[in-house]
Amino acid sequence: MASTSKGPSRGTSTGLPPAQAKRDMPQDEADTVIVGAGLSGLTMALALAEAGLSSIIVDRVDPRAAVAGRNDIRTTAISLSSRRLMTVLGAWQAVADGAGPIHDIRVSDSGSSRYLHYDHSTVGDEPMGHIVDNGALKTSLLARLADHGDRVTFVEPGSAAALAVTAGRACLTLEDGRVLSAPLVIAADGRGSRVRALAGIRTTTVDYHQSAVVDTIDHTEDHRNLAHERFLPGGPLALLPLLDRNRSALVWSERTAVAERIAQLDDAGFAAALEERFGDSLGTMRPVGPRAVYPLTLTLAESGIADRVALVGDAFHALHPIAGQGFNVGVRDIAVLAEVLADAARLGLDIGGVPVLRDYQRQRRFDIMTMVASTDGLTRLFSNDIAPVRTARRIGLSVVQQVPMFKRAAIRHAMGTLGTLPRLLRGEPV
Ligand SMILES: Cc1cc2nc3c(=O)[nH]c(=O)nc-3n(C[C@H](O)[C@H](O)[C@H](O)COP(=O)(O)OP(=O)(O)OC[C@H]3O[C@@H](n4cnc5c(N)ncnc54)[C@H](O)[C@@H]3O)c2cc1C
């Protein structure tokens, strides 16, 4: 449902309770303006609210209507560190019962019987991650934001049209002429970010000419909480264990024309094409839909910051889903940004000032470059059928399989627990 009021709606059109006095700020001002109410924008607003900072969240669609309309039918593999953040923000509890734990991951290459097996018990007792329905996670985040009605204001529909910085504030003009202002604007408006363009930040884009077909698959064999990643010449095919042990989420990347053809197949044809590529280790398979196709590109912003602007999530870096890490990397942006902003606010510093934003950029650079390089490298290495490359990657898989140190590092990387972590990713309050 759209909000039609001249000023920002105070959450009512999203079903949120009306905000009490958001301290003494006018309705069009807050500590931050967040553009984008996808997974990143909602998580960002919640992390800031928990730190005592207020936000106005702008989206061109009402997030509740988007969830109700099942605009996003995907599931997301949530890493251990992302789960810790969601737990400390109080958003995990509502999705925990429906989340499918991933205990092990098996990586295989088509045409070879060898595989690489990651076992969670190599590094501890915790599952490597959980598969969560995107709609359920957004619903949980929205419910938690409702608890922070005094710090969170929703504006929807609202589309960013112009951005100006004056007298220590960023002013965002919406297409309908409304003006919102804050010391900092956070772009969480996805891979085609308008705020990023308005801030003059350029991007590097790689078109993989691949698209991902997403569906839900019932299978006669128990998945045993094992996630499969099978590399095929057209792209990787992932089957991710859901809570029901005879049901998995499918993310099947293929050359775009092939993906579009596959997506149009009837259920029997789809199952046959899937079994031909994946084999029968999960028994007989049956798609239970709905089905959708997502074009795949790498989009990387040349900077994560500009004058009184910070980028998070896909607006900063949109990755190929080959490693199921896109949102997890965005969660790491959010954890770091929330921490530097909370610390600055506690010290009475300008939260949109250059030193604070530079600190954010500096802390995020290495992780993002590593993730971009690894997902892009894996996509290119595995999405072809050239004989010497095929041989090289099989040797690579065997080496990682046989060297425990490499395996442990890869598992921790997937769990998001490598390196120095900000407080939220350690499961501590911001
Ligand atoms: C097939 C597939 C499978 C994936 N699987 C995984 C996985 O298993 N694990 C994982 O970690 N990641 C995964 N990802 C990546 C993950 O889905 C994304 O990283 C994540 O959804 C990005 O969220 P976001 O909020 O940053 O952007 P988006 O979801 O794109 O949200 C952007 C929001 O901004 C709004 N918006 C856009 N423009 C404007 C504007 N001008 N004004 C106002 N609002 C605007 C939009 O309406 C939207 O609500 C997958 C991706 C794909 C394609």
PDBQT file of the ligand as one rigid body, heavy atoms in Angstrom, charges set to zero:
ROOT
HETATM    1  C1  LIG A 501      19.758 -15.927  -7.745  1.00  0.00    +0.000 C 
HETATM    2  C2  LIG A 501      20.434 -15.270  -6.568  1.00  0.00    +0.000 A 
HETATM    3  C3  LIG A 501      20.706 -16.006  -5.441  1.00  0.00    +0.000 A 
HETATM    4  C4  LIG A 501      21.353 -15.411  -4.355  1.00  0.00    +0.000 A 
HETATM    5  N1  LIG A 501      21.657 -16.163  -3.266  1.00  0.00    +0.000 NA
HETATM    6  C5  LIG A 501      22.344 -15.603  -2.237  1.00  0.00    +0.000 A 
HETATM    7  C6  LIG A 501      22.717 -16.376  -1.100  1.00  0.00    +0.000 A 
HETATM    8  O1  LIG A 501      22.409 -17.562  -0.997  1.00  0.00    +0.000 OA
HETATM    9  N2  LIG A 501      23.413 -15.763  -0.092  1.00  0.00    +0.000 N 
HETATM   10  C7  LIG A 501      23.757 -14.438  -0.158  1.00  0.00    +0.000 A 
HETATM   11  O2  LIG A 501      24.390 -13.941   0.767  1.00  0.00    +0.000 OA
HETATM   12  N3  LIG A 501      23.402 -13.696  -1.227  1.00  0.00    +0.000 NA
HETATM   13  C8  LIG A 501      22.704 -14.236  -2.260  1.00  0.00    +0.000 A 
HETATM   14  N4  LIG A 501      22.349 -13.466  -3.329  1.00  0.00    +0.000 N 
HETATM   15  C9  LIG A 501      22.624 -12.018  -3.300  1.00  0.00    +0.000 C 
HETATM   16  C10 LIG A 501      21.531 -11.260  -2.535  1.00  0.00    +0.000 C 
HETATM   17  O3  LIG A 501      20.255 -11.650  -3.017  1.00  0.00    +0.000 OA
HETATM   18  C11 LIG A 501      21.711  -9.761  -2.692  1.00  0.00    +0.000 C 
HETATM   19  O4  LIG A 501      23.037  -9.435  -2.334  1.00  0.00    +0.000 OA
HETATM   20  C12 LIG A 501      20.739  -8.994  -1.799  1.00  0.00    +0.000 C 
HETATM   21  O5  LIG A 501      19.407  -9.336  -2.064  1.00  0.00    +0.000 OA
HETATM   22  C13 LIG A 501      20.942  -7.503  -2.023  1.00  0.00    +0.000 C 
HETATM   23  O6  LIG A 501      20.051  -6.790  -1.221  1.00  0.00    +0.000 OA
HETATM   24  P1  LIG A 501      20.035  -5.206  -1.278  1.00  0.00    +0.000 P 
HETATM   25  O7  LIG A 501      19.037  -4.794  -0.254  1.00  0.00    +0.000 OA
HETATM   26  O8  LIG A 501      21.417  -4.654  -1.192  1.00  0.00    +0.000 OA
HETATM   27  O9  LIG A 501      19.509  -4.845  -2.750  1.00  0.00    +0.000 OA
HETATM   28  P2  LIG A 501      18.071  -5.100  -3.387  1.00  0.00    +0.000 P 
HETATM   29  O10 LIG A 501      17.490  -6.375  -2.937  1.00  0.00    +0.000 OA
HETATM   30  O11 LIG A 501      18.250  -4.894  -4.851  1.00  0.00    +0.000 OA
HETATM   31  O12 LIG A 501      17.146  -3.958  -2.789  1.00  0.00    +0.000 OA
HETATM   32  C14 LIG A 501      17.200  -2.622  -3.267  1.00  0.00    +0.000 C 
HETATM   33  C15 LIG A 501      15.957  -1.880  -2.806  1.00  0.00    +0.000 C 
HETATM   34  O13 LIG A 501      16.081  -0.519  -3.237  1.00  0.00    +0.000 OA
HETATM   35  C16 LIG A 501      14.873  -0.089  -3.842  1.00  0.00    +0.000 C 
HETATM   36  N5  LIG A 501      15.232   0.932  -4.842  1.00  0.00    +0.000 N 
HETATM   37  C17 LIG A 501      15.939   0.770  -5.971  1.00  0.00    +0.000 A 
HETATM   38  N6  LIG A 501      16.104   1.942  -6.606  1.00  0.00    +0.000 NA
HETATM   39  C18 LIG A 501      15.480   2.873  -5.843  1.00  0.00    +0.000 A 
HETATM   40  C19 LIG A 501      15.303   4.278  -5.967  1.00  0.00    +0.000 A 
HETATM   41  N7  LIG A 501      15.809   4.973  -7.002  1.00  0.00    +0.000 N 
HETATM   42  N8  LIG A 501      14.635   4.929  -4.998  1.00  0.00    +0.000 NA
HETATM   43  C20 LIG A 501      14.105   4.255  -3.947  1.00  0.00    +0.000 A 
HETATM   44  N9  LIG A 501      14.254   2.923  -3.783  1.00  0.00    +0.000 NA
HETATM   45  C21 LIG A 501      14.921   2.241  -4.711  1.00  0.00    +0.000 A 
HETATM   46  C22 LIG A 501      14.271  -1.350  -4.452  1.00  0.00    +0.000 C 
HETATM   47  O14 LIG A 501      12.868  -1.228  -4.602  1.00  0.00    +0.000 OA
HETATM   48  C23 LIG A 501      14.668  -2.414  -3.421  1.00  0.00    +0.000 C 
HETATM   49  O15 LIG A 501      13.692  -2.533  -2.408  1.00  0.00    +0.000 OA
HETATM   50  C24 LIG A 501      21.720 -14.046  -4.428  1.00  0.00    +0.000 A 
HETATM   51  C25 LIG A 501      21.444 -13.293  -5.569  1.00  0.00    +0.000 A 
HETATM   52  C26 LIG A 501      20.814 -13.901  -6.648  1.00  0.00    +0.000 A 
HETATM   53  C27 LIG A 501      20.545 -13.084  -7.884  1.00  0.00    +0.000 C 
ENDROOT
TORSDOF 0
